[in-house]
Amino acid sequence: MMTFGSAVRILSMAALLALQISCSPQPAVEVNTSAPEEQHTMKTAAYGTWESPLTADDVFGQSVVLGQMQSVDGAIYFSESDPAQAGQIGIKRLDDNDKVVDVVPAAFGVGSRVHEYGGAPYLAIGNSVFASKMSDQLFYRIAPDQPPLALTPAGTRHADCISYPKGSRIICVREDHRGEGEAKASLVTINLNFAGEGDTFVEGHDFFSSPAINADNTQLAWVAWDHPNMPWDNTQLWVGDLNRKGQISNIRQIAPRHHGSLMQPMYAPDGQLYFIADYDNWWNLYRVTAAGGIEQVTQLKGEIGGPAWRFGQHAYAFENAHSVIFSYHQDGKVHLMRQDLTSGVSEELATDFASVGQVISADKGVYFMGAKSTPEHGIYKVSGRGTELVYAPAIKGLEPDYISRPVAVSFDTNERQQAYGYFYAPTNPQYVAPKDTKPPLLMMLHGGPTAAASSAYSSAIQYWTTRGFAVFDLNYRGSTGYGRQYRKSLYGKWGVADVDDAVNAVKYLVDEGWVDPDKVAIRGGSAGGFSVLAALAFHDTFKAGTSYFGISDIAVLAQETHKFESHYIDQLIGPYPAAKQIFHDRSPLYHLEGLNEPLLLLQGLDDKVVPPNQSELIYQAVKAKGVPTAFIGFEGEGHGFRKPANNIRSLQSELSFYGQVFGFTPAGELPVLPIDNAAALPKAAQH
């Protein structure tokens, strides 16, 4: 149903360079509204018409996405997308001398669909790689100078695998789709050398993740949970003993009296088991004591890690037996820390990252994937009390003068709470807007809704700001990074609290004089797309909206969605059909009387998470009503567009759409989006 965040940025949330607003940051908005004397050559042009150095092809056609990272025999393996292969994913290796070589070509198309969102699709062992293939979901052995060998039967999916030397096997999370009803989850062992069914190792829960094995192969840990919980609600940590024959026994739950979201179990070099849990409202680091109890290692009012939409997250790693490196998010900022495990003394290692993830231990130290509010991102190594960049993918970045820097904003909600977001002012050193004009605002809503906006550099945001748009990336109630209570504050209020936060964010920005209230657009994907449609249907704040694979009829979604999220909506709204009236009351499809603003809908026609009819139904209804609207369906695309060409077309269509709605002509060559009922647009906006 909803993570929709998935369009894969390397990393999580948040923002070291974003400044918390304690006073009005008006200069950030006025930067292009009057030209300083020394910049007398600047052109005067309306917001939205500025010529940008970033094209849609730069944003999607040339962008590279880094994924899961792991260390094997002194080398660092990582996944990387290839724009030349329609965004498919391959695997690379960073050797001791920092030389990068291809291990699995992107043409193979690595990717898992366990839980639909996948993650952790491969495991490297020696000179071989074992990986799921996106197109058929078989699990392959890929060895040098040999054709790929499928090891698993059709109808099964595998992810989050670890090496288990007993009997040359791998332990994986399996999702079996061969039977009737829901897919069956288990932990299985797979032989490294032969195709076959494999052996069921652990079963009995609706979901499994994060298997971890200690150094001497005598104990296995894993996470499990059951409906109606999501992994950020209530999960369980289990361990079992392994004997010399590779059999498991004495299976037991750790800390069964504690309830909360725990994740990422890992054994320290000394054999002690660590994990992350939100028992005190924040995701902190814990460890299992010799007596079988637990103790808290960090005491942060911040979040280590993020919601487990995808497998393979790593927010901490052991530097040695006495030291742990971890990242955490607090008040819109990201921190990279080292903590002594004996004394508890900690020190900050970096102050300039906007996101940090994939923190892993390797022979030469701790590595991680990092991104900043500038284009720099890649693989870094912890070096003493600092960090060093060891690999960066080829990217086209902006010159510093073109980059709009995020400013962290908090504002009041309708319920006397706080909501959050990042404001980006229009920024282009070549242009100044006419006097006494304000920029159009593009309100961005992340998916999930249990996800988070990040302050890491995004060419998809700079695409708009360099053209003269202001952007607000909203962390509405329910977003991750602000504690369990904030994350759960959306429960029972989805479609209300998130939309109210978007409306109040606009009110805040307008009251501050930063944006034009008559040129306010809202965009979002999946859960964010639903909030877009609800904002247009139930409020008159927004003058246009763009929904990427959004939800128009929540009841249909409740009956058709996949296993992973089949009960998520119980938490967000209520159980269906018991809460049928609430589903009806919050579904934009049944409240078209309020949906009168121009609407653009973009939808993957093979989407298994949000079925295409969710967009098609509201498109036909709004079109019949006479509202200016457009619909683009993409063959072969699922939930989140993977092909660069389709993302390019979407972004260009969106810019054309806003130009037609708000009455400006974007700079450069741009295909004009056909809009149904375009005659209903204000005459000043018609082209």
N, C-alpha and C positions, 0 to 999 in steps of 0.2 A: 504494500500500500504506500509506504511513505518515505523512505529515506531519499530518496530523491535528492538527497545531497549527493548522492553517490557520484555523480560526475566528479570525479576523482581528482581532487587536488592533492598534492602530496601532503597533506598533513592537516592537522586538526584545526584548532581554533586559535584565534586570539592575538595578541598585539603588544609587543613590547614598546614599539615606538608610538603607539596611540596614546595620546595625552588625555587623562580624565579632565572633563570640563569642570572647572571650578569658577570660571568667569566666562563671559561671552567671547567666543573665538571669532568675532565678527571679521577680523582681518582675513581669516581663511576664506571667507565668502567673497570679500571685496577684492581679492587679489587681481581679478580680471575686469573689474567694473570701472576702473579709471587708470589711465596710463601714466606712470611716473615720467618725469621730464627726460630721463636718460633712455627711456624706451619709446621715443617719439615715433619710431618706425612701425609700431604695432598697428595692426589693421583693426578697424572697428567693424564688427559684424554681430548679428543677433546670436544669442545663445542657441546652440543646436546646429548652427551652420558652419562652425569652425572646421577648417581642414585639419585632419588628424594624421599623425605619422603611423597610426595603428590601423590596419585594415582588418576586416573579418578573417581574412586568410592568415594574418599574423596571429590572431587570437586563437584560432582553431586549426588552421591548415599547417602551421609550423610548430605548434605547441607539443611539448613532450611531457608525459606524466610518469613520475617515478612511483614505484609501488613497494611491495614487500622486500625486505632486506634480511639476509642471514649470513652467518659466518661459517665457512667450512674449510678446514685444513689450511688456515692462514689466508684464505681468499674471501672476499666479500661478494656475495651474489645479490643481485637485485633485478627486479622486473622494470621494464621501460616500454612505453608505448612508442609506436612509429607512425608518424603522420603519413608517410609514403605507403604504408600498408593499411590504410583506412583506419588508423588508430589501434590496430591490433597490438597485442602485447608479446614481447619476447623477453628473454632472460640474458643478462650480461654478467660478467665476472670482473671484479677489480682485483688484480693480482698484487703481489708484494711490492712490486715496483710502480704501483698505481697505473699500470697499463690496463685499459678496458678492452675486453674481447667478447664477442658474441658467443653465447653458449647454446641458446635456443633462438632461432630466428623469429622475428615478429610474424612472419607469414604462417608459422605454426598456429598462432593465436592462443596463447595461454590464458586460461580463465576458468573459474569455478562458478557454479550457480547454486551451491548449497545455500539455503535460506534465500535464494534468488539473488542476493546481493554479493555472495561469494567472499573473496578475500583468501589470502594464504593458499594460492593454487598450486604451489610447487614446493619440492624439497630437494636439496642437493646433497648427494652422498658420494664422496670420492670424486671420480671424474664423470659421474652420471647425474642426470637430473630426472626427477619423477614429477610429472606435471599433468594437471587436468587441461584438456583442450576445450575451449569455449564452444566450438561448433557441435561436438558430439558428447561432451561431458565424460568421456572415457579418461582413465588415468593411465598415463604412458610412462614407460622407461625410455629415456633418451640418452643413449650411450654414444661415445665417439665412434665414428665410422660404421655405425649400425643404423638401420631404419628404426623409427619409433615403434615400440612394442606395447600394445594395449594390454594392461594387466587386469582390468576390471570388466564386469559384464554391463551390457547396455541397460539403461534404466536406473543406474546408480550414479550418484555424484559424490565426489570426495574433496576434502579440504582440510587445512590445519594439521598436516601430517608431521610426525616426528620419527626419527630413526630409532629402531629397537633391535639391537644387534642379535638378540636371541633368535636363532633360526633365520637370520638374514631377512628380517621383516620390517615393515613400516606400520605404525599405528596412525590411523586416520579417522576423522569424523566422516561418517557415511550417511547419506540421505537416500533411502531406497524408494523409488517411485514405481516399482513393478506391481505392487498390490493394489487392492481397492482402498478407497478412502485416502486419508492423509498419508504422506510419505513417512516412512519409519526411520527414526534416527538411532544411531548406535556408534560405538567405537569399534573399529574392526582392525584386524591385522592383515596385511597384504604381503605376499612373498615378493621379494625384489626381482626374482628371475623368471617367474612363471605366471602365465595368465590363469585366473581362476576366481572362484567365488570369494576367497578369503575367509577368515574366521571371525565370528562375532566375539568381541572381547568384553564389552560392557553394553548393556541395554536397560530399558525400563523407565526411561524418561522421554519427554517430548523433544528435548533438545540437548545437545552436547557441544562442548567447545573446549579449546585450550588444553589438550593433553600435554603433560610435562613429565619428564622422567629424570630421576636423580642420576648422579654421575656413575654410581656402581650398578645401575639397572636393577635395583631392588625395590623401588617404589614408584608408582605411577599416580599422578594427580590429574584431576580434570574438573571442569565446571559443568553443571547440569541445571536445567530448569523445566518447568511445566506450565502449560496453559493455566490461567490467562496471562501469566507474567511475560514481560519482555526482559531481555538481559539487563536492563537498567532498573528493573523493579526489584525482584527477589530471585536470587540464584543460590546455588548450593556448591560448596567445595567438597569433593570426594577424593579419597586416596585408597589405594589397594596395594598389597604386597606382591612382589613378583618373585617366583622361585627360579631355580636353575634351569628348569624345563621351559621357562617362559610362560608359566601359568599364573593367573592372578587369584588372590585370595584375601580374606580379611578386609573386605571392602567396608569402608566406614565414612561417615560424614564428619567434616571438621566444623566445630562450633555450631551444632544444630540449633541452639537456642537463639543465635543471632540472626536477625532478619535484615536483609538489605541486598544491594547489588555488589557482588564481588566478582573479580575478574583477574585475568592475567597471572595465574599461579606460576611460580618459577622457583627452582631449587638454587640456593646459594652455593658457592664453592664448598662450604662446610657441610652441605647436605640439609640445611634448614630450609623449610618451605615458606616462601613469602607470597603475598597476594595483595591486591588492591580491593578496598571495600569502602562503602559510604555509611558505615554504622553511626558516624557522628555528623551526618549531613553532607560531608565532603568526602570525595574519593581520596583516601589516604592509604599509606603503605602499612601492612600488618605482617606478622610472622607467626608461625605455629611453634609453640614452646615444646620442650622435651616432654612435658607432662600431658601434652595434647590440647592445651589451652591456646589462646591467642593473645598477642600483645601488639599495641599500636606503635609503629616505628616513627611515623611523621605526624605532626600535630598542625596541619595546615588548614587555614580557612580558604582553601582553594582546591582545585581538582587535578589529581594525577590521572591522566588518561581521559578517555571519552567514551561515549556510548558504543556498544559493540554491534553496530549495524553490519560490520564486515569482520571476518576472521583475520587474525594475524596482527593485531595491534600490539605494540611494545612501547610502554611509556617509561620503563626503567630497566637498568641492566647493572650487573655487578662488575665493578672495576677490579676488585680482588675480594678476598675473604672478609675484608674489613670496611669496604667502601662501596656505596651504591650511587649511581648517577640516575637522575630522573628529571622529567619535565612536568611542570604544572601550570595551570591557568588560574589567574586571580585578577578580578576587577579589570577585565579587558586586556590583560598583559600575560605574556608567556615567560616563564623562568626556566632556566636550565641549572640544576643544582647538583652538588656533591654532598653526601652526608656520611659521616663516620658511623658505622653500625654499632660500635661499642659505646662511644661517648654521646652520640646524637648531635654532635657539632656539625653544622652545615655551612657551605659557602656557595655563592652564586658564581657560575662559570661564564655566563654570557648575558648581555643586556640588549642585544640588537636583533633577536629573533622574534618573528611574528607567529611562527608555528614550529613545533618540534615533534617528531614522531619517529617510529622505527628505531628506538634506542636499543642497541644490541652490543653484546660483549664479543670481542674478537681477540686473536692472539696478541695483537699490537695495541689493544686498548678498547675503548668504547667509541662506537660510531653511531651516527644518527642522521636522519634526513631533516634538513632545516630549510626554512624560507623566511625572507625578510619583507619589509614593506617596500623594498626596492626589488628590481628583477632578480637579484642574486638568490639562487636556491640550488640545492644539491646534497651531496653526501659530505658530512663533516666528521672530523675526529676530535675527541676531547684531548687537548694537549696541555698538560699542566693545569693552570688556572684559566685556560682559555680554550679556544677551538681553532681548527684549521680546515679549510675547504680542500677536499681530496678529489672530488669529481663534481662537475657541473655539466648538465646537458646543454647542447647548443640552443640558444634562445635569441630572439630578437627583443631586446629590452628598450625602454624609452630612455632618452636623455634625462638627466635629473630634473631639469627645469619643467619637463612635461608631466612629471609624476605628481598626482594628487595624493597627499599623505592622509591617512585615516586619523580622525579625532574621535576618541571614545566618548560617547554621550550617554547620560542617563536622564530619564524623565519620568514624570508621575503617570500612573495608570488610573483607570476609573475606580479602582479599589484601594487607593492609597498605598499602592506598592510602587516599586520601581521596575522599569523595563530599560533595555539597553540597546546600543547599536553603534555603528561606525559611520561617521559623516565624511563624505569626500566632496570637496568643493571643485567646481569646474576650473581646470588648470590647463593653459596653453600659452606659452610665452609669445606667440605670434599674434594673439588676438586680445581685444578688449571689447566688452559689450557696450551697446549704447547706454548713455547715462540714464539713470533712474529705471533700469530694468532689472529684473531678477531672473535667475536661471530656472528652467524647468527641473522638476524633481523626479527621479526614478527611485521608487521604493522597492527594495529587493527583499524577498522573503525566502529564507532557506527551507529545505524540505525536512522531512522527519516525521512529525515536527520536532522530534528529539534530536536535533542536530545543532549547529551553531554557525554563525557568521564568523569569518576570520579576517584579521587585518593583514594577512600575508598578501604580498603583491599579486594582483589579479589583472591580467591584461583585459579580461572581460569587463572589469569595472573601469579601467583606464580608457577603454574604447569609448565609453560614454563621457567621462570627465574631460578628455581632450577635445571633445566636440562641443563642449559647453553645457553639459548636463551636470547637475548636482546629483549625487547618489547617496542614499541612506541604506545601509545594510543592517537589517533589524534582527536583534536577538529578543524576540517576543517571549512572553512567559511560556515555559515549557522547554526553552533552549538549554543546552548543556553548557557548563562552565561556571555556573552561579550557585551550585549546591543542589542537593536532592529536593529540598522544599521548593525551590524555584522550578526545577525540572518537573515536579509533580503538580505545580500550580495550574497547569493546563488541563489536568485530568477532570473530566466532567464538563469542561468549558471550551472544548475545541470548537472552533468556528465562532466563538464569542470573544474570549480573552485575547487570542492572537490577533483578531481583527481589530478589537478595541485598541490594542497596542499600536497597530499600524496607523490607525486614525489619530491617536494621541501623539504619535511621533510627528505626523504632518503638522498638527496643531502647534507643537513645540517649535518646529523649524520655521513655520510661517510667522508665529509670534516673535521669533527672534529676527525676522526680516531676512532670512537667508535664501528663501525660495519663492517662486511665483505660485500663489495658491490656485491660479487658473490653469496651470500647466503641471499637474501632479499625476504621474502614472504609477502603476503598481504592477510588479511582475513576480512570478514564482513558479516553482515546479512541484508537481504532485501534491503533497500536503500543502506546500506553499501555493500551488496552483488553486487548490480548494479555497485557501484564505483569500486569494485574489478574487475569485468568483463571489465569495461571501461578502467581501468588502464592497464590491460593485452592487450586489443585490440588496444589501441592508444599510448602506451608507451612501452619501452623496459627496464624500470627500475627494474621491479620485475621479479624474476626468477621462481616464483610459486604463485598460488593463491587458496584460499578456499572461496567458496561462499555458505553461508547458505541462502536458499530460496531467492536468488537474482533475479534481474530483467534483462532479456536479450533483450526483445523487448518492449520498452516503449509504443508504440502505442497499443499493446495488453492490457497492463495494463490500459491505459487511457480508454479503452472501457469496461473493465471487473471488475474494482475495485469496492469496496463497497461505500455506500453513504458518509460516513464520509470524505473519501479522494477523492471522485469522481471529485473534482475540484482543489485539491491540486496541481496536475501536471500542471494546467493552470498557477499557480504562478511559479513553478519551471522551466518549459520549455516554455509553451505557450498553447493556446487553441487548442484542436484537433477537427476537422481535419485541421483547418486553418494553424497550424504550422506543418503539416504532414512531410514536408521535414526535419525540425529540429529533429523531433522524429526519423526519419530514420537515420539521420547523427550521432545521439548520441547513437543509439542502438547497443550494441556490437554484436548482432546476425548478423548484416549486414556488419560487418567489421572484418571478420574472418581472412583476410589476415595478420592482425597484431597479431592475437592471436596464439602464437606459444609456449607458456610456459605451463608446466604441470598445470592441473586444477582439483580440487576436488569440487564436487557439492553435497550438502546435502539438502534434501527437504522433508517437510511434505506433504503427498499425499492428505490430507484433508484441505489444506491451502485455505482459502477464501479471503485472502488479496493479496497474490501473488500466482496465480494459478500454480500448479505443471508443467504445460507445459512450463513455463518460464525457468525452469532448464532443463527439458527434451529436449527441442528444441536445446539449445546450446550444451548440452551433445552429442547428436547425430551428430550435425554438426562438433564439434571439434574432436570427435572420428573418423568420416569419413575422416577428414583431416589428421589423423595420429598423432595428438598431444596426449601425455600421459595424460589420464584423467580417472576419476572414478566418478560414480554416486551412491548415496545411497538414496533411497526413504523410508520414514517411514509411514507405515499404521497407521491411527488413530491420526496423528499429524497435527496440524494446523500451525499457524504462530508463530513460537517460540516453541521449543519442550518442552513439559511438563513432559514427563516420564523420570525419572532418567536413566533408562536403555538405552534409545535412546540418551540422552546427553552423557552418558559414551561411548557408541559406537562411537559417532561422534568425541569426543575428542581423543580417541585412534586411530581412523582412520586418523585423521589429523596428529598426531605425526608420525604414520607409513608412511604417505604420504611424509612428509618433510624428514624423514630419507632416503627414497628411492630416492627422488629427489636430495638431497644434499650429499648423499653418506656416511651416518653415521648410526650406529646401535644403536637405543635407548636402554637404560638399562632396565633390567627386562623383564618379560613375556608380550608380546604385540602381539595381532593378526595382521598378516600382511595384509594390504589392497591390494586387487587385483587391478592393474592399467591396463587399456586398453592401448595398444601401449607402454608398458613398455620397449620394445626393443629400442624405440627411445630416452630413457634417456641416458645421457652420461654413458659410460661404467663404469666409476668410481662410478657411482651412482646406478648401477644395482645390485640387490641382487640375 
